[in-house]
C-alpha cells in the first residue's frame, strides 16, 4: 500500500495486555486490602483521608494511568498518503478509532480547504480499475487494512458532488422517475423524513434491464434486475416478475458498490456506466466479483444510491446531517472572522460571551 505503516504495540513484560481484554476495571489489579479501602472511601473528601487511604487512592490512580497507556499502545495506527486533485499529496497518521468523517475534518484543517459537503475520501483500487467514496461513518483503518502490502491503490481527497446528491435532490433518487425534476425545499425535507425517519427504511424499488458480465469472459448479457431491501434479484429467462420466480443475485450485507473505470477497454462493456459489487477484502480479479452495466449515467447513480440506502439505511441520512452541521459551523466561523478583519476590530472589543465562544 502507498506509504502505509502499522505501529506495533510496545512490549508488555508484565503481561497486562492479555489481562486488559477481560471484563474488569483497574480495581481488578489491586490487592484485596487496597480494594476494600477504596470502596470504603468512595465519595469521601480528599482532606479527610488518612495516610493509608491516600496511599491506596494514589496506587489505584497509577494503575489507571498504566492501563490507559497500554490501551493506547494497542491501537492500530497507519501512516497514509492522501492524494489531491492537483497531483500533490499529504501524509497523515490515522488510527483505528477514527471515522472517515474525523479524517476528513483533519484533512480540511490541514489543507486549509473551504468546507463543503462534497469533500470525500475516495478509494481507488488500481488493479481492478474501480473506485468508491468512503461513507463518513466508516472506519478508515479497517478499510485500508484490506489493501495488500504491495498494492498500488490510492486514497484521494477530492470534492465529489455525487456523495450527497441523494439528499440535495431526493426526488431524483427516491421516486423511481426516469427524468430529473425540481421540488420545493420543504417537499424535499418531507420526502427524506418519510424515507429515512420512519419505523423502517424505505428502499427505492429500483428495477430494470441491466447488462451483466459473464464470469471469466468479456461478454455481457441483458437481465431484468430488481433492488429490494434484502438484496438484488433478477428475473430468470422466460419467467414473470412475480416474487416467487425471482432469483437472488446478491445479498448486500458483506459487499460494497464501486464504479468501474474505462470498462469499455478493459472488459468490452456496452457503455461507460459500470458498477462493481465485491467483498472489501477481494483486491484482485476474482470469480466472486459481480459486474453490471447501465445504459446511462442517471440509471447508474440511481442504482448506486439505491444500494447505499439498502446497505446503510438511516446512517446515510445521519452522515449528511452531521456534514451539514459541520459545514454550516465552518461557514459561520469564516464569516465571523472575515467580518472582524474587515471592521478592524480586535478580540478585546468583542462582547464577553462572543469572546468566550471564539476562544473555545
Short mmCIF file of the C-alpha atoms (twelve columns), coordinates in Angstrom:
data_MODEL
# 
_entry.id   MODEL 
# 
loop_
_atom_site.group_PDB 
_atom_site.id 
_atom_site.type_symbol 
_atom_site.label_atom_id 
_atom_site.label_alt_id 
_atom_site.label_comp_id 
_atom_site.label_asym_id 
_atom_site.label_seq_id 
_atom_site.Cartn_x 
_atom_site.Cartn_y 
_atom_site.Cartn_z 
_atom_site.pdbx_PDB_model_num 
ATOM 1   C CA . UNK A 1   0.000   0.000   0.000   1 
ATOM 2   C CA . UNK A 2   1.195   3.511   -0.773  1 
ATOM 3   C CA . UNK A 3   3.065   4.904   2.259   1 
ATOM 4   C CA . UNK A 4   1.354   2.737   4.805   1 
ATOM 5   C CA . UNK A 5   2.895   1.583   8.047   1 
ATOM 6   C CA . UNK A 6   1.480   -0.017  11.163  1 
ATOM 7   C CA . UNK A 7   2.839   0.985   14.518  1 
ATOM 8   C CA . UNK A 8   3.384   -2.050  16.727  1 
ATOM 9   C CA . UNK A 9   2.211   -2.031  20.362  1 
ATOM 10  C CA . UNK A 10  5.049   -1.607  22.848  1 
ATOM 11  C CA . UNK A 11  6.337   -4.670  24.655  1 
ATOM 12  C CA . UNK A 12  4.477   -5.676  27.778  1 
ATOM 13  C CA . UNK A 13  6.723   -7.765  30.047  1 
ATOM 14  C CA . UNK A 14  4.173   -7.843  32.843  1 
ATOM 15  C CA . UNK A 15  1.508   -9.409  30.644  1 
ATOM 16  C CA . UNK A 16  -1.015  -6.685  31.419  1 
ATOM 17  C CA . UNK A 17  -2.135  -6.533  27.775  1 
ATOM 18  C CA . UNK A 18  -3.615  -10.006 27.927  1 
ATOM 19  C CA . UNK A 19  -5.479  -9.189  31.082  1 
ATOM 20  C CA . UNK A 20  -6.836  -5.920  29.727  1 
ATOM 21  C CA . UNK A 21  -9.284  -7.736  27.471  1 
ATOM 22  C CA . UNK A 22  -11.002 -9.247  30.491  1 
ATOM 23  C CA . UNK A 23  -14.248 -7.568  31.586  1 
ATOM 24  C CA . UNK A 24  -12.693 -5.795  34.600  1 
ATOM 25  C CA . UNK A 25  -11.656 -2.357  35.854  1 
ATOM 26  C CA . UNK A 26  -8.412  -1.128  37.360  1 
ATOM 27  C CA . UNK A 27  -9.652  -2.434  40.730  1 
ATOM 28  C CA . UNK A 28  -9.037  -5.963  39.428  1 
ATOM 29  C CA . UNK A 29  -5.296  -5.309  39.585  1 
ATOM 30  C CA . UNK A 30  -5.314  -4.197  43.236  1 
ATOM 31  C CA . UNK A 31  -4.724  -6.408  46.234  1 
ATOM 32  C CA . UNK A 32  -7.751  -7.228  48.380  1 
ATOM 33  C CA . UNK A 33  -6.816  -4.835  51.188  1 
ATOM 34  C CA . UNK A 34  -6.419  -1.854  48.849  1 
ATOM 35  C CA . UNK A 35  -9.700  -2.674  47.090  1 
ATOM 36  C CA . UNK A 36  -11.561 -2.685  50.403  1 
ATOM 37  C CA . UNK A 37  -10.057 0.679   51.341  1 
ATOM 38  C CA . UNK A 38  -11.108 2.221   48.025  1 
ATOM 39  C CA . UNK A 39  -14.674 1.006   48.455  1 
ATOM 40  C CA . UNK A 40  -14.827 2.442   51.963  1 
ATOM 41  C CA . UNK A 41  -13.607 5.910   50.925  1 
ATOM 42  C CA . UNK A 42  -15.786 6.294   47.846  1 
ATOM 43  C CA . UNK A 43  -17.119 9.857   47.866  1 
ATOM 44  C CA . UNK A 44  -15.057 10.863  50.886  1 
ATOM 45  C CA . UNK A 45  -13.392 14.333  50.587  1 
ATOM 46  C CA . UNK A 46  -9.628  14.172  49.999  1 
ATOM 47  C CA . UNK A 47  -8.742  16.299  53.038  1 
ATOM 48  C CA . UNK A 48  -10.433 13.772  55.325  1 
ATOM 49  C CA . UNK A 49  -8.462  10.767  54.059  1 
ATOM 50  C CA . UNK A 50  -5.928  9.010   56.265  1 
ATOM 51  C CA . UNK A 51  -2.392  8.380   55.003  1 
ATOM 52  C CA . UNK A 52  -3.311  4.763   54.346  1 
ATOM 53  C CA . UNK A 53  -6.374  5.809   52.360  1 
ATOM 54  C CA . UNK A 54  -4.400  8.391   50.379  1 
ATOM 55  C CA . UNK A 55  -1.769  5.765   49.514  1 
ATOM 56  C CA . UNK A 56  -4.474  3.371   48.299  1 
ATOM 57  C CA . UNK A 57  -6.020  6.093   46.156  1 
ATOM 58  C CA . UNK A 58  -2.636  7.006   44.632  1 
ATOM 59  C CA . UNK A 59  -1.935  3.355   43.883  1 
ATOM 60  C CA . UNK A 60  -5.260  2.987   42.089  1 
ATOM 61  C CA . UNK A 61  -4.586  6.142   40.068  1 
ATOM 62  C CA . UNK A 62  -1.174  4.869   38.933  1 
ATOM 63  C CA . UNK A 63  -2.751  1.601   37.786  1 
ATOM 64  C CA . UNK A 64  -5.484  3.505   35.928  1 
ATOM 65  C CA . UNK A 65  -2.873  5.597   34.098  1 
ATOM 66  C CA . UNK A 66  -0.838  2.476   33.252  1 
ATOM 67  C CA . UNK A 67  -3.914  0.749   31.825  1 
ATOM 68  C CA . UNK A 68  -4.733  3.801   29.703  1 
ATOM 69  C CA . UNK A 69  -1.204  3.748   28.276  1 
ATOM 70  C CA . UNK A 70  -1.500  0.046   27.469  1 
ATOM 71  C CA . UNK A 71  -4.850  0.638   25.802  1 
ATOM 72  C CA . UNK A 72  -3.377  3.462   23.714  1 
ATOM 73  C CA . UNK A 73  -0.383  1.317   22.700  1 
ATOM 74  C CA . UNK A 74  -2.714  -1.391  21.408  1 
ATOM 75  C CA . UNK A 75  -4.479  0.960   18.995  1 
ATOM 76  C CA . UNK A 76  -3.551  0.265   15.370  1 
ATOM 77  C CA . UNK A 77  -2.045  3.308   13.668  1 
ATOM 78  C CA . UNK A 78  -1.329  3.842   9.990   1 
ATOM 79  C CA . UNK A 79  0.723   6.482   8.239   1 
ATOM 80  C CA . UNK A 80  -1.068  7.094   4.952   1 
ATOM 81  C CA . UNK A 81  -0.507  9.237   1.896   1 
ATOM 82  C CA . UNK A 82  -3.580  11.033  0.638   1 
ATOM 83  C CA . UNK A 83  -3.549  12.317  -2.944  1 
ATOM 84  C CA . UNK A 84  -5.159  15.582  -4.022  1 
ATOM 85  C CA . UNK A 85  -6.624  16.567  -7.375  1 
ATOM 86  C CA . UNK A 86  -3.655  18.852  -8.160  1 
ATOM 87  C CA . UNK A 87  -1.377  15.768  -8.008  1 
ATOM 88  C CA . UNK A 88  0.126   16.825  -4.690  1 
ATOM 89  C CA . UNK A 89  -0.223  14.637  -1.606  1 
ATOM 90  C CA . UNK A 90  -0.345  14.866  2.160   1 
ATOM 91  C CA . UNK A 91  0.862   12.388  4.756   1 
ATOM 92  C CA . UNK A 92  -1.254  11.888  7.860   1 
ATOM 93  C CA . UNK A 93  -1.402  9.432   10.715  1 
ATOM 94  C CA . UNK A 94  -4.749  7.796   11.395  1 
ATOM 95  C CA . UNK A 95  -5.767  5.237   13.966  1 
ATOM 96  C CA . UNK A 96  -8.451  2.587   14.177  1 
ATOM 97  C CA . UNK A 97  -10.750 4.727   16.329  1 
ATOM 98  C CA . UNK A 98  -11.235 7.386   13.669  1 
ATOM 99  C CA . UNK A 99  -14.142 7.532   11.275  1 
ATOM 100 C CA . UNK A 100 -13.848 8.810   7.731   1 
ATOM 101 C CA . UNK A 101 -15.632 11.987  8.879   1 
ATOM 102 C CA . UNK A 102 -12.968 12.645  11.501  1 
ATOM 103 C CA . UNK A 103 -10.158 12.106  8.997   1 
ATOM 104 C CA . UNK A 104 -11.892 14.426  6.523   1 
ATOM 105 C CA . UNK A 105 -12.061 17.158  9.163   1 
ATOM 106 C CA . UNK A 106 -8.364  16.691  9.879   1 
ATOM 107 C CA . UNK A 107 -7.513  16.970  6.171   1 
ATOM 108 C CA . UNK A 108 -9.716  20.035  5.741   1 
ATOM 109 C CA . UNK A 109 -7.902  21.777  8.579   1 
ATOM 110 C CA . UNK A 110 -4.505  20.685  7.320   1 
ATOM 111 C CA . UNK A 111 -5.205  21.686  3.713   1 
ATOM 112 C CA . UNK A 112 -6.986  24.958  4.552   1 
ATOM 113 C CA . UNK A 113 -9.738  23.989  2.117   1 
ATOM 114 C CA . UNK A 114 -13.130 25.618  2.154   1 
ATOM 115 C CA . UNK A 115 -15.677 23.441  3.914   1 
ATOM 116 C CA . UNK A 116 -18.119 21.735  1.577   1 
ATOM 117 C CA . UNK A 117 -20.466 18.778  1.756   1 
ATOM 118 C CA . UNK A 118 -18.736 17.352  -1.284  1 
ATOM 119 C CA . UNK A 119 -15.295 16.698  0.215   1 
ATOM 120 C CA . UNK A 120 -14.701 12.963  0.089   1 
ATOM 121 C CA . UNK A 121 -12.164 10.227  0.626   1 
ATOM 122 C CA . UNK A 122 -12.165 8.058   -2.482  1 
ATOM 123 C CA . UNK A 123 -10.648 4.578   -2.589  1 
ATOM 124 C CA . UNK A 124 -9.093  3.703   -5.948  1 
ATOM 125 C CA . UNK A 125 -8.246  0.029   -6.467  1 
ATOM 126 C CA . UNK A 126 -5.979  0.261   -9.469  1 
ATOM 127 C CA . UNK A 127 -5.701  -3.417  -10.390 1 
ATOM 128 C CA . UNK A 128 -9.485  -3.753  -10.690 1 
ATOM 129 C CA . UNK A 129 -9.971  -0.230  -12.121 1 
ATOM 130 C CA . UNK A 130 -12.676 0.585   -9.605  1 
ATOM 131 C CA . UNK A 131 -13.334 3.332   -7.092  1 
ATOM 132 C CA . UNK A 132 -15.800 4.224   -4.386  1 
ATOM 133 C CA . UNK A 133 -16.454 7.078   -1.987  1 
ATOM 134 C CA . UNK A 134 -15.978 6.023   1.624   1 
ATOM 135 C CA . UNK A 135 -19.061 6.711   3.749   1 
ATOM 136 C CA . UNK A 136 -18.478 9.190   6.579   1 
ATOM 137 C CA . UNK A 137 -19.336 6.683   9.323   1 
ATOM 138 C CA . UNK A 138 -16.944 4.007   8.077   1 
ATOM 139 C CA . UNK A 139 -13.749 3.118   9.902   1 
ATOM 140 C CA . UNK A 140 -10.917 4.193   7.607   1 
ATOM 141 C CA . UNK A 141 -8.168  1.986   9.052   1 
ATOM 142 C CA . UNK A 142 -10.378 -1.090  8.858   1 
ATOM 143 C CA . UNK A 143 -10.862 -0.495  5.141   1 
ATOM 144 C CA . UNK A 144 -7.224  0.306   4.407   1 
ATOM 145 C CA . UNK A 145 -6.032  -2.858  6.133   1 
ATOM 146 C CA . UNK A 146 -7.776  -4.783  3.348   1 
ATOM 147 C CA . UNK A 147 -5.147  -3.467  0.923   1 
ATOM 148 C CA . UNK A 148 -2.228  -5.772  0.222   1 
ATOM 149 C CA . UNK A 149 1.226   -4.587  1.222   1 
ATOM 150 C CA . UNK A 150 2.441   -4.372  -2.407  1 
ATOM 151 C CA . UNK A 151 -0.742  -2.664  -3.576  1 
ATOM 152 C CA . UNK A 152 -0.711  0.399   -5.833  1 
ATOM 153 C CA . UNK A 153 -4.119  1.508   -4.536  1 
ATOM 154 C CA . UNK A 154 -4.623  5.204   -3.907  1 
ATOM 155 C CA . UNK A 155 -6.637  7.285   -1.472  1 
ATOM 156 C CA . UNK A 156 -7.923  10.550  -2.942  1 
ATOM 157 C CA . UNK A 157 -9.064  13.641  -1.033  1 
ATOM 158 C CA . UNK A 158 -11.344 15.344  -3.515  1 
ATOM 159 C CA . UNK A 159 -14.735 17.020  -3.938  1 
ATOM 160 C CA . UNK A 160 -17.378 14.678  -5.362  1 
ATOM 161 C CA . UNK A 161 -20.855 16.111  -5.892  1 
ATOM 162 C CA . UNK A 162 -22.414 12.648  -6.066  1 
ATOM 163 C CA . UNK A 163 -21.557 11.932  -2.418  1 
ATOM 164 C CA . UNK A 164 -24.667 13.643  -1.064  1 
ATOM 165 C CA . UNK A 165 -26.622 14.335  -4.269  1 
ATOM 166 C CA . UNK A 166 -29.199 11.886  -2.912  1 
ATOM 167 C CA . UNK A 167 -30.075 14.338  -0.123  1 
ATOM 168 C CA . UNK A 168 -29.764 17.545  -2.121  1 
ATOM 169 C CA . UNK A 169 -32.274 16.324  -4.726  1 
ATOM 170 C CA . UNK A 170 -34.003 13.262  -3.248  1 
ATOM 171 C CA . UNK A 171 -36.805 13.449  -5.805  1 
ATOM 172 C CA . UNK A 172 -34.336 12.226  -8.440  1 
ATOM 173 C CA . UNK A 173 -33.443 9.079   -6.488  1 
ATOM 174 C CA . UNK A 174 -36.359 8.081   -4.265  1 
ATOM 175 C CA . UNK A 175 -39.384 8.356   -6.541  1 
ATOM 176 C CA . UNK A 176 -38.361 5.964   -9.318  1 
ATOM 177 C CA . UNK A 177 -38.638 8.603   -12.022 1 
ATOM 178 C CA . UNK A 178 -36.542 8.321   -15.148 1 
ATOM 179 C CA . UNK A 179 -36.218 12.076  -15.643 1 
ATOM 180 C CA . UNK A 180 -34.890 14.781  -13.325 1 
ATOM 181 C CA . UNK A 181 -37.353 17.213  -11.802 1 
ATOM 182 C CA . UNK A 182 -37.500 20.193  -9.456  1 
ATOM 183 C CA . UNK A 183 -39.027 20.146  -5.982  1 
ATOM 184 C CA . UNK A 184 -39.561 22.750  -3.277  1 
ATOM 185 C CA . UNK A 185 -37.180 22.511  -0.315  1 
ATOM 186 C CA . UNK A 186 -39.943 21.756  2.183   1 
ATOM 187 C CA . UNK A 187 -41.156 18.895  -0.004  1 
ATOM 188 C CA . UNK A 188 -37.601 17.546  -0.234  1 
ATOM 189 C CA . UNK A 189 -37.381 17.538  3.561   1 
ATOM 190 C CA . UNK A 190 -40.726 15.761  3.821   1 
ATOM 191 C CA . UNK A 191 -39.590 13.132  1.315   1 
ATOM 192 C CA . UNK A 192 -36.361 12.498  3.244   1 
ATOM 193 C CA . UNK A 193 -38.251 12.267  6.538   1 
ATOM 194 C CA . UNK A 194 -40.640 9.755   5.017   1 
ATOM 195 C CA . UNK A 195 -37.821 7.631   3.612   1 
ATOM 196 C CA . UNK A 196 -35.317 7.718   6.473   1 
ATOM 197 C CA . UNK A 197 -37.139 8.617   9.689   1 
ATOM 198 C CA . UNK A 198 -39.983 6.133   9.862   1 
ATOM 199 C CA . UNK A 199 -40.102 2.861   11.765  1 
ATOM 200 C CA . UNK A 200 -38.463 1.188   8.761   1 
ATOM 201 C CA . UNK A 201 -36.286 2.483   5.936   1 
ATOM 202 C CA . UNK A 202 -37.950 2.861   2.563   1 
ATOM 203 C CA . UNK A 203 -35.581 1.372   -0.014  1 
ATOM 204 C CA . UNK A 204 -36.214 2.650   -3.558  1 
ATOM 205 C CA . UNK A 205 -37.605 -0.265  -5.538  1 
ATOM 206 C CA . UNK A 206 -35.231 0.045   -8.448  1 
ATOM 207 C CA . UNK A 207 -35.813 -2.315  -11.341 1 
ATOM 208 C CA . UNK A 208 -34.978 -2.553  -15.000 1 
ATOM 209 C CA . UNK A 209 -32.729 -4.101  -17.612 1 
ATOM 210 C CA . UNK A 210 -29.002 -4.076  -16.830 1 
ATOM 211 C CA . UNK A 211 -26.050 -5.689  -18.557 1 
ATOM 212 C CA . UNK A 212 -24.356 -8.499  -16.630 1 
ATOM 213 C CA . UNK A 213 -20.800 -9.544  -17.427 1 
ATOM 214 C CA . UNK A 214 -20.363 -13.289 -17.948 1 
ATOM 215 C CA . UNK A 215 -17.967 -14.908 -15.478 1 
ATOM 216 C CA . UNK A 216 -14.440 -15.059 -16.886 1 
ATOM 217 C CA . UNK A 217 -15.497 -13.605 -20.237 1 
ATOM 218 C CA . UNK A 218 -15.609 -10.226 -21.940 1 
ATOM 219 C CA . UNK A 219 -19.208 -10.724 -22.984 1 
ATOM 220 C CA . UNK A 220 -22.296 -9.121  -21.469 1 
ATOM 221 C CA . UNK A 221 -25.915 -10.236 -21.390 1 
ATOM 222 C CA . UNK A 222 -29.112 -8.388  -20.538 1 
ATOM 223 C CA . UNK A 223 -31.112 -9.342  -17.473 1 
ATOM 224 C CA . UNK A 224 -34.007 -7.758  -15.637 1 
ATOM 225 C CA . UNK A 225 -32.836 -6.810  -12.132 1 
ATOM 226 C CA . UNK A 226 -34.733 -5.643  -9.077  1 
ATOM 227 C CA . UNK A 227 -33.420 -3.981  -5.906  1 
ATOM 228 C CA . UNK A 228 -35.075 -4.887  -2.630  1 
ATOM 229 C CA . UNK A 229 -34.119 -4.285  0.998   1 
ATOM 230 C CA . UNK A 230 -32.789 -7.843  1.231   1 
ATOM 231 C CA . UNK A 231 -30.565 -7.644  -1.859  1 
ATOM 232 C CA . UNK A 232 -30.511 -7.632  -5.662  1 
ATOM 233 C CA . UNK A 233 -32.651 -10.109 -7.602  1 
ATOM 234 C CA . UNK A 234 -33.122 -10.979 -11.256 1 
ATOM 235 C CA . UNK A 235 -35.895 -12.488 -13.336 1 
ATOM 236 C CA . UNK A 236 -34.906 -15.832 -14.932 1 
ATOM 237 C CA . UNK A 237 -35.370 -16.152 -18.660 1 
ATOM 238 C CA . UNK A 238 -38.946 -16.994 -19.548 1 
ATOM 239 C CA . UNK A 239 -40.313 -16.080 -16.107 1 
ATOM 240 C CA . UNK A 240 -42.514 -13.218 -14.938 1 
ATOM 241 C CA . UNK A 241 -41.626 -10.594 -12.318 1 
ATOM 242 C CA . UNK A 242 -43.634 -12.394 -9.667  1 
ATOM 243 C CA . UNK A 243 -41.843 -12.637 -6.319  1 
ATOM 244 C CA . UNK A 244 -41.906 -16.436 -6.352  1 
ATOM 245 C CA . UNK A 245 -39.916 -16.500 -9.600  1 
ATOM 246 C CA . UNK A 246 -37.175 -14.066 -8.588  1 
ATOM 247 C CA . UNK A 247 -33.642 -15.386 -8.098  1 
ATOM 248 C CA . UNK A 248 -31.326 -13.766 -5.548  1 
ATOM 249 C CA . UNK A 249 -28.356 -12.311 -7.411  1 
ATOM 250 C CA . UNK A 250 -26.538 -10.882 -4.408  1 
ATOM 251 C CA . UNK A 251 -27.125 -10.015 -0.766  1 
ATOM 252 C CA . UNK A 252 -25.642 -6.675  0.212   1 
ATOM 253 C CA . UNK A 253 -24.522 -7.311  3.798   1 
ATOM 254 C CA . UNK A 254 -20.888 -8.034  3.004   1 
ATOM 255 C CA . UNK A 255 -20.267 -6.285  -0.321  1 
ATOM 256 C CA . UNK A 256 -19.528 -2.710  -1.360  1 
ATOM 257 C CA . UNK A 257 -20.581 -0.979  -4.554  1 
ATOM 258 C CA . UNK A 258 -17.866 0.565   -6.743  1 
ATOM 259 C CA . UNK A 259 -17.753 2.417   -10.047 1 
ATOM 260 C CA . UNK A 260 -15.846 0.757   -12.874 1 
ATOM 261 C CA . UNK A 261 -13.338 2.893   -14.786 1 
ATOM 262 C CA . UNK A 262 -12.743 2.568   -18.538 1 
ATOM 263 C CA . UNK A 263 -14.505 -0.794  -18.724 1 
ATOM 264 C CA . UNK A 264 -15.187 -0.371  -22.428 1 
ATOM 265 C CA . UNK A 265 -11.487 -1.010  -22.983 1 
ATOM 266 C CA . UNK A 266 -10.876 -3.421  -20.117 1 
ATOM 267 C CA . UNK A 267 -13.938 -5.673  -20.473 1 
ATOM 268 C CA . UNK A 268 -15.641 -4.503  -23.687 1 
ATOM 269 C CA . UNK A 269 -18.565 -3.141  -21.655 1 
ATOM 270 C CA . UNK A 270 -21.527 -1.942  -23.754 1 
ATOM 271 C CA . UNK A 271 -21.445 1.519   -22.077 1 
ATOM 272 C CA . UNK A 272 -19.192 3.592   -19.802 1 
ATOM 273 C CA . UNK A 273 -21.611 3.333   -16.867 1 
ATOM 274 C CA . UNK A 274 -20.485 0.294   -14.897 1 
ATOM 275 C CA . UNK A 275 -20.801 -0.664  -11.243 1 
ATOM 276 C CA . UNK A 276 -18.978 -3.422  -9.442  1 
ATOM 277 C CA . UNK A 277 -20.076 -5.354  -6.356  1 
ATOM 278 C CA . UNK A 278 -17.495 -7.171  -4.270  1 
ATOM 279 C CA . UNK A 279 -16.378 -8.056  -0.752  1 
ATOM 280 C CA . UNK A 280 -13.923 -5.406  0.550   1 
ATOM 281 C CA . UNK A 281 -11.187 -7.992  1.132   1 
ATOM 282 C CA . UNK A 282 -11.112 -9.012  -2.538  1 
ATOM 283 C CA . UNK A 283 -8.311  -6.955  -4.053  1 
ATOM 284 C CA . UNK A 284 -7.566  -8.888  -7.243  1 
ATOM 285 C CA . UNK A 285 -9.517  -10.424 -10.097 1 
ATOM 286 C CA . UNK A 286 -11.969 -12.992 -8.730  1 
ATOM 287 C CA . UNK A 287 -14.989 -15.029 -9.760  1 
ATOM 288 C CA . UNK A 288 -16.805 -13.529 -6.772  1 
ATOM 289 C CA . UNK A 289 -16.806 -10.019 -8.230  1 
ATOM 290 C CA . UNK A 290 -20.037 -9.010  -9.985  1 
ATOM 291 C CA . UNK A 291 -20.031 -6.524  -12.869 1 
ATOM 292 C CA . UNK A 292 -23.158 -4.652  -14.005 1 
ATOM 293 C CA . UNK A 293 -23.522 -2.048  -16.736 1 
ATOM 294 C CA . UNK A 294 -26.248 0.596   -17.130 1 
ATOM 295 C CA . UNK A 295 -27.448 2.339   -20.264 1 
ATOM 296 C CA . UNK A 296 -26.877 5.881   -18.928 1 
ATOM 297 C CA . UNK A 297 -25.256 7.763   -16.066 1 
ATOM 298 C CA . UNK A 298 -28.573 8.655   -14.409 1 
ATOM 299 C CA . UNK A 299 -29.571 4.992   -14.132 1 
ATOM 300 C CA . UNK A 300 -26.123 4.166   -12.770 1 
ATOM 301 C CA . UNK A 301 -26.354 6.719   -9.961  1 
ATOM 302 C CA . UNK A 302 -29.916 5.705   -9.121  1 
ATOM 303 C CA . UNK A 303 -28.806 2.098   -8.673  1 
ATOM 304 C CA . UNK A 304 -25.691 3.026   -6.708  1 
ATOM 305 C CA . UNK A 305 -27.673 5.223   -4.327  1 
ATOM 306 C CA . UNK A 306 -30.415 2.634   -4.005  1 
ATOM 307 C CA . UNK A 307 -27.799 0.059   -2.998  1 
ATOM 308 C CA . UNK A 308 -26.297 2.508   -0.486  1 
ATOM 309 C CA . UNK A 309 -29.717 3.016   1.098   1 
ATOM 310 C CA . UNK A 310 -30.402 -0.727  1.240   1 
ATOM 311 C CA . UNK A 311 -26.994 -1.307  2.822   1 
ATOM 312 C CA . UNK A 312 -26.663 1.593   5.283   1 
ATOM 313 C CA . UNK A 313 -30.215 2.839   5.819   1 
ATOM 314 C CA . UNK A 314 -30.716 5.792   8.153   1 
ATOM 315 C CA . UNK A 315 -26.976 6.059   8.823   1 
ATOM 316 C CA . UNK A 316 -26.566 7.789   5.444   1 
ATOM 317 C CA . UNK A 317 -29.034 10.487  6.475   1 
ATOM 318 C CA . UNK A 318 -27.286 10.932  9.829   1 
ATOM 319 C CA . UNK A 319 -23.972 11.308  7.969   1 
ATOM 320 C CA . UNK A 320 -25.480 14.001  5.763   1 
ATOM 321 C CA . UNK A 321 -26.957 15.900  8.703   1 
ATOM 322 C CA . UNK A 322 -23.631 15.830  10.554  1 
ATOM 323 C CA . UNK A 323 -21.777 17.013  7.440   1 
ATOM 324 C CA . UNK A 324 -24.318 19.845  7.100   1 
ATOM 325 C CA . UNK A 325 -23.801 20.900  10.715  1 
ATOM 326 C CA . UNK A 326 -20.024 20.959  10.354  1 
ATOM 327 C CA . UNK A 327 -20.161 22.836  7.061   1 
ATOM 328 C CA . UNK A 328 -22.572 25.463  8.402   1 
ATOM 329 C CA . UNK A 329 -20.470 25.913  11.550  1 
ATOM 330 C CA . UNK A 330 -17.349 26.386  9.409   1 
ATOM 331 C CA . UNK A 331 -19.123 28.947  7.225   1 
ATOM 332 C CA . UNK A 332 -20.357 30.837  10.307  1 
ATOM 333 C CA . UNK A 333 -16.850 30.901  11.720  1 
ATOM 334 C CA . UNK A 334 -15.382 32.043  8.403   1 
ATOM 335 C CA . UNK A 335 -17.953 34.840  8.087   1 
ATOM 336 C CA . UNK A 336 -17.303 35.950  11.650  1 
ATOM 337 C CA . UNK A 337 -13.548 36.011  11.100  1 
ATOM 338 C CA . UNK A 338 -13.905 37.943  7.840   1 
ATOM 339 C CA . UNK A 339 -16.194 40.499  9.458   1 
ATOM 340 C CA . UNK A 340 -13.769 41.013  12.318  1 
ATOM 341 C CA . UNK A 341 -10.848 41.545  9.947   1 
ATOM 342 C CA . UNK A 342 -12.768 43.946  7.697   1 
ATOM 343 C CA . UNK A 343 -14.025 46.039  10.606  1 
ATOM 344 C CA . UNK A 344 -10.568 46.172  12.143  1 
ATOM 345 C CA . UNK A 345 -11.946 45.004  15.454  1 
ATOM 346 C CA . UNK A 346 -9.764  43.247  17.997  1 
ATOM 347 C CA . UNK A 347 -10.692 40.448  20.350  1 
ATOM 348 C CA . UNK A 348 -10.649 42.897  23.254  1 
ATOM 349 C CA . UNK A 349 -13.548 44.829  21.722  1 
ATOM 350 C CA . UNK A 350 -15.797 41.799  21.348  1 
ATOM 351 C CA . UNK A 351 -18.603 41.079  23.833  1 
ATOM 352 C CA . UNK A 352 -17.619 38.731  26.621  1 
ATOM 353 C CA . UNK A 353 -19.891 35.867  25.545  1 
ATOM 354 C CA . UNK A 354 -18.719 36.075  21.936  1 
ATOM 355 C CA . UNK A 355 -15.077 36.182  23.020  1 
ATOM 356 C CA . UNK A 356 -15.613 33.062  25.127  1 
ATOM 357 C CA . UNK A 357 -17.164 31.288  22.142  1 
ATOM 358 C CA . UNK A 358 -14.192 32.138  19.917  1 
ATOM 359 C CA . UNK A 359 -11.624 31.106  22.476  1 
ATOM 360 C CA . UNK A 360 -13.360 27.790  22.997  1 
# 
